[in-house]
C-alpha cells in the first residue's frame, strides 16, 4: 500500500485527515486524530482491523499506540490568518484543528458580512457543537437537542497567537 494514498481519506469521517494519525495496529491505519480519539473512547479497537488498543488517556498523546504523520498535511488548507481557540477544561486554550478552524472562520465571515447566522453547527469527532459568535461560546449539542454548558472560544491573529496548549487535544510538545 502506498503510504501517500493511505492518508487521502480518513475511514471514520471519509474526509481528508486533519491531523493525520497512524495507529500502531496490524494495518498501520491512518485516521484524523479527533475521529480516532472519539472511536477509541467508544471501543478500544482499531476501527478497521479491530486490533485492541489499550490506551486510557488520549489527551496525553501516547507514542506507544499511534504517531502523527508528519509528512502529511491537509494540502487543501493554507495557513490561517486567524486562529480559533476553545477554552480547556482545566485552564488555557486549545487550537481547533485546521479543517474546523477554516469552517468556523468561514461562518464568522458570513456572520460579519450579513449579520445573520450568529450560530453555526460543526461536527468534531462525530459530535455536534454549536458555535455562537456574539457570545463567543461553543456548546456540545446532545442527541436530544439540549446544549451543554458553554465553553469560551476566541479568535486570535496567527502572528499574535501563543499557539495555545496544543491543537485539537494534542499537546504542542508532540506536534
N, C-alpha and C positions, 0 to 999 in steps of 0.2 A: 504494500500500500504506500502510495506517495504521501509523505507527511504534509506537504503543502495542501493537497486535496482534502486531507482529513480534517483540516481546520476551516474549510469553507462553510460548513453548516454544523450548528450545534444540534445534536439529536434530540434534545429536550424541547427547545423553543423553535427549532427549524430555521433560525436566523443566523446571520454571520456572528460568530462568537465575539462577545465583548468581554475582554479579559479572558482569553482562552486558557483553559487549564487542562493539562494532560493527567488523567487519573492513572495511577500506577496499578492497573488491573491487568489481567491477561491480555486484553486487547489494546492497552495504552490509549484508550478512547479520550477524545477531546470534547469539552463542553464549555459553555460560558461559566464563569465562576459562580454567579448567582443561581443559575439553573442547577448546577451540581450541588451547591450548598442546600438549596431547597429540597432537592431529591434525596440527599443523604440525611436530612432531618427526618424525612418520612420513612426511609428504608436505607439501612447501612449497606447498600449494594450498588455496584455499577449499574446505571440504568440500562445498559446494553447487554453486557456479558453476564451480569448478575453476580460477579465476584464480590465476596464480603469485604467491606472497607470498614475497619474498626477504628473509627475516628469519632471523638466526642465533641470537640470544640473547634469548629472551622474558622472562628474569628482569629485564632492563633494558628495561622497557616502552617500546615504540617508537611514538610518535605518528604516524610516517610510515605505519604499517601498520594500526593499529586505535586505537579510542578507547573509553574507559569510558563507558557510557551512564549519565550522572549523574542523569537524571530518572527512572530506573527502579530500583526497589528490590525486593527479594524481599518482596512485601507479606504473604505468609503467615507471616513471621517477625517476632516482636517483638524489641526489643533484648535481648541476653542479660544475665543477671546475672553469669554466669561466662564467661570466655573460655578456650578451649582453644588451646594453642600447641605447636608442634613445633620441635625444635632444627634450625637451619640447618646446611648442610654445612660452612660455614666458622666461623661464630660467630653468636650471638644466636638469637632465637626469632621464628618467623613465626606469625601467627594463622591458624587454619583458616578457610575460607570460611564464611559464615553457615549454610548448609544442613548442612555437615559438622559444624560446631560443635554444632548442635542435635542431630544424630544421636549424636554422642559423649556429650553431656550426658545424653540420654535413656538411653543404655546405662549410663552411670555411675550414674544414679539407680536404675536397675533393679538394678545390682550392689550398691549400698548397701542397698536395701530387702530383698533376699533372699539376699545374699551368694553368689549364683550368677552364672554368666555373667561370669566375671572377664575374658573376652576377647570382643571383637566383631570382625566383619569389616565394613569400609566400602569403598565404591568411590569413588575420587577420580580424575577424569580418565581413566577406563577402566582403572585399575589397582586391584587389591585390596590393602588394607592390613589388618593385624591390630593392633588396639589392645589392649594388656594393661594393665588398670587397676592391679593391685597393683605391677607393676614400673614403671609409668609410661613405657611404651615404645610405639613404633609400628614395625612391620616390614612391608616390602613382601613380598607373597606372590607368588612366581614362578609361572609356568604349571604347572610340575611339582610345585607344592605346597611347595617349600622356601621358607624365610623369609630375608630379607636381615639384615644386621647391624642390631641395634636402634638406634633414634634416640629420644632423650628427648622426652617430652611433659610438659606441665604444665597445671594448671588454676589460673587466677588470677581474683580478683574483678575485675569490669569496672572499677570506680572506682579500683582499685589498679594497674591494668594500665598499663604504659608503652607499650602497644599494639604491642609487638614491632617487628620490622623492616618489617612490612607484612602484607598479607593474601594468602594463597594464591599467593605469588610475585610480587605487585605491590607494589613499594616504597611506603611511606607517602607519599612526596612526590607520587605520582601519584593517590592516592585522595582 
